[in-house]
């Protein structure tokens, strides 16, 4: 029981932090009220005035970067606290100014008074006092009055619209468009919005009252200071006027400037009720809709510059800047319009067919393989600039045909305004399968492990294999190659990525249409073989496709299609199980597979399985609707992957390719159970090993007990 009591009384660090935070806020509010009565030393007064100024600036910035006004729902309460805080500081500074007079050493007030009034003299005093009156007039008549009125109207409209909005939410819920939970959340958001604007209406009165009291305190400072300085302290009248007016103006400005920031924040928060983005996002979007207004502005400024008496040296640069901005904005809008037109054309089946009448296709076909480029990468495919990337892509399609036996369909290359200017993206039938970023005019260099001297550059990550790399300029290319770096240009980078995409996703690229095209080509030379493989008692096009996909998935070339179809024709009468037929096709291609991974002496360095482990994997075989799977116990599966990973790492340290040899019945189960963690692992069955290849066992994989 004692232990239980001890556990219940143990405080968590988070609880202590939360309690300390609440206590700090409570003490702060109490101290603000006490400041009105208790005198403050000048150093503390300077600190609190600086805090008041910075905190008011924070409030304004938070409002500017907040997307919805109700997201800053603590704002009304903050208005009350910061208003009382400012008044307390104003009263404290008044006490010190009136009691200390010329001996007052508050640095913040002295700095503000010097800034406004000037270094001295009657002229500076008069000009400074006039500037102060102008600032106060702007604060009272424009900012505070406008913010107060906006808050009143917003609160009234929000309250009047409440029943209608609630009925709309109930209507959506009744029609089934939203769930009960969504209905409840929307009503809560609606109530929060009404409460916010109601609280803002009341809080804005504090700001308005604060301004009026601040003006009153300033007048009291001036009159009271002159009376105290001249009558009680015996100072000359001119000296008393200069001292107390300067201090009063500095004090008033220091109290009114934070109030000006808060009043501005209040107006912005309430006027942006219809926005769903930050203030900067709204400005950027709404001021870049039409380039014509900037062209007109540039022409008007240029016209003024040509008139006599106007400062042409100011107006002409402004006109040129506006014209340049209008030109760039027009280019951006035109690219976006072209992209939208292209998307509309792509989405219009009638235009895809090239006609204006006739039957419309209900489905828009997706490209088998496409490359989308940001507008900054369009020069890579511009024929006027060499179109080097187009030649690389054509070469990669031919190379894939030779290595994998798969004819890659034409790769559509389009620009996509939704991508970043330097970004590219590969898609297979509309699905993103790989993307990266390119810095035009720069080269990507990677350290292959034998770099003799490091060179400076912008750090990045190679997009294909995720290796650390550097962006370097053209003038550093030779130095990087001499230092041992592997340096590639942007077209080579995209070409390498495309090659890897094709290698990893060859099985997805091969569809029924591509399979039929391959068979049609083969039928010209081997009609009897193709007819037998596709006869009624043998396989249909879909089953042949599944076998070819199974081979491509494990990087087995299907170029030797004659051997593959002969194996299918031999075993198809026995079973139509595509998994079994894939294994028989692999065995028929055994020489091709073994020679690919053997060294120059035709030796395969392989890992073998402990018989007990292999038996466990075979016994875990489960038939599902998706095919055969290995369903090892989770603990056994984890132990198996750990043991396999260690063995593979040991093999790779010697520079050998990781290859596992097992029985025919276990081969596919071993591959499928390890494919997620080790996708590049090669798993061979004993019947796939041909006679002219020598096996050299470099390790046995066992489970840890």
NORNORMO-V531012 format. One record per backbone hydrogen bond with DSSP energy under -1.0 kcal/mol. NH is the residue of the N-H (numbers start at 1). CO is the residue of the C=O. If there is no record, write none. Layout:
BEGIN
{{NH:CO} {NH:CO}}
END
This chain:
BEGIN
{{5:1} {6:2} {7:3} {8:4} {9:5} {16:12} {17:13} {18:14} {19:15} {20:16} {21:17} {22:18} {23:19} {24:20} {25:21} {26:22} {27:23} {28:24} {29:25} {30:26} {31:27} {32:28} {33:29} {34:30} {35:31} {36:33} {37:34} {38:34} {45:41} {46:42} {47:43} {48:44} {49:45} {50:46} {51:47} {52:48} {53:49} {54:50} {55:51} {56:52} {57:53} {58:54} {59:55} {60:56} {61:57} {62:58} {63:59} {64:60} {65:61} {71:68} {72:69} {75:72} {78:74} {79:75} {80:76} {81:77} {82:78} {83:79} {84:80} {85:81} {86:82} {87:83} {88:84} {89:85} {90:86} {91:87} {92:88} {93:89} {94:90} {95:91} {96:92} {97:93} {98:94} {99:95} {100:96} {101:97} {103:100} {104:101} {110:106} {111:107} {112:108} {113:109} {114:110} {115:111} {116:112} {117:113} {118:114} {125:121} {126:122} {127:123} {128:124} {129:125} {130:126} {131:127} {132:128} {133:129} {134:130} {135:131} {136:132} {137:133} {138:134} {139:135} {140:136} {141:137} {142:138} {143:138} {144:139} {145:140} {146:142} {147:143} {148:144} {149:145} {150:146} {151:147} {152:148} {153:149} {154:150} {155:151} {156:152} {157:153} {158:154} {159:155} {160:156} {161:157} {165:161} {166:162} {167:163} {168:164} {169:165} {170:166} {171:167} {172:168} {173:169} {174:170} {175:171} {177:172} {178:172} {183:179} {184:180} {185:181} {186:182} {187:183} {188:184} {189:185} {190:186} {191:187} {192:188} {193:189} {194:190} {195:191} {196:192} {197:193} {198:194} {199:195} {200:196} {201:197} {202:198} {203:199} {204:200} {207:203} {208:204} {209:205} {210:206} {211:207} {212:208} {213:209} {214:210} {215:211} {216:212} {217:213} {218:214} {219:215} {220:216} {221:217} {222:218} {223:219} {224:220} {225:221} {226:222} {227:223} {228:224} {229:225} {230:226} {231:227} {232:228} {233:228} {235:229} {240:236} {241:237} {242:238} {243:239} {244:240} {245:241} {246:242} {247:243} {248:244} {249:245} {250:246} {251:247} {252:248} {253:249} {254:250} {255:251} {256:252} {257:253} {260:256} {261:257} {262:258} {263:259} {264:260} {265:261} {266:262} {267:263} {268:264} {269:265} {270:266} {271:267} {272:268} {275:272} {279:64} {282:278} {283:279} {284:280} {285:281} {286:282} {287:283} {295:291} {296:292} {297:293} {298:294} {299:295} {300:296} {301:297} {302:298} {303:299} {304:300} {305:301} {306:302} {307:304} {310:307} {312:310} {314:311} {315:311} {316:312} {318:314} {319:315} {320:316} {321:317} {322:318} {323:319} {324:320} {325:321} {326:322} {327:323} {328:324} {329:325} {330:326} {331:327} {332:328} {333:329} {334:330} {335:331} {336:332} {337:333} {338:334} {339:335} {340:336} {341:337} {342:338} {343:339} {344:340} {345:341} {346:342} {347:343} {352:348} {353:349} {355:350} {370:427} {371:412} {372:425} {373:414} {374:423} {377:374} {380:377} {381:378} {385:382} {386:383} {387:382} {389:380} {391:387} {392:388} {393:389} {394:390} {395:391} {396:392} {397:393} {398:394} {399:395} {400:396} {401:397} {402:398} {403:399} {404:400} {406:400} {412:369} {414:371} {416:373} {419:416} {423:420} {424:436} {425:372} {426:434} {427:370} {428:431} {429:367} {431:428} {433:426} {436:424} {438:422} {442:439} {443:472} {444:488} {445:470} {446:486} {452:483} {458:471} {460:469} {462:467} {466:462} {469:460} {470:445} {471:458} {472:443} {476:473} {477:474} {480:476} {481:477} {482:478} {483:479} {485:480} {486:446} {488:444} {493:489} {494:490} {495:491} {496:492} {497:493} {498:494} {499:495} {500:496} {501:497} {502:498} {503:499} {504:500} {505:501} {509:505} {510:506} {515:511} {516:512} {517:513} {518:514} {519:515} {520:516} {521:517} {522:518} {523:519} {525:522} {526:522} {530:526} {531:527} {532:528} {533:529} {534:530} {538:535} {539:533} {544:540} {545:541} {546:542} {547:543} {548:544} {549:545} {550:546} {551:547} {552:548} {553:549} {555:552} {556:551} {558:404} {561:559} {564:560} {565:561} {566:562} {567:563} {568:564} {569:565} {570:566} {571:567} {572:568} {574:571} {575:571} {581:577} {582:578} {583:579} {584:580} {585:581} {586:582} {587:583} {588:584} {589:585} {590:587} {593:589} {594:590} {595:591} {596:592} {597:593} {598:594} {599:603} {602:599} {604:694} {606:696} {607:659} {608:699} {610:701} {614:610} {615:611} {616:612} {617:613} {618:614} {619:615} {620:616} {621:618} {622:629} {624:627} {627:624} {629:622} {631:620} {637:633} {638:634} {639:635} {640:636} {641:637} {642:638} {643:639} {644:640} {645:641} {646:642} {647:643} {648:644} {649:645} {650:646} {651:647} {652:648} {653:649} {654:651} {655:652} {656:651} {660:682} {661:607} {662:684} {667:663} {670:666} {671:667} {672:668} {673:669} {678:674} {681:678} {682:658} {684:660} {686:662} {688:685} {689:686} {693:690} {694:602} {696:604} {698:606} {701:608}}
END
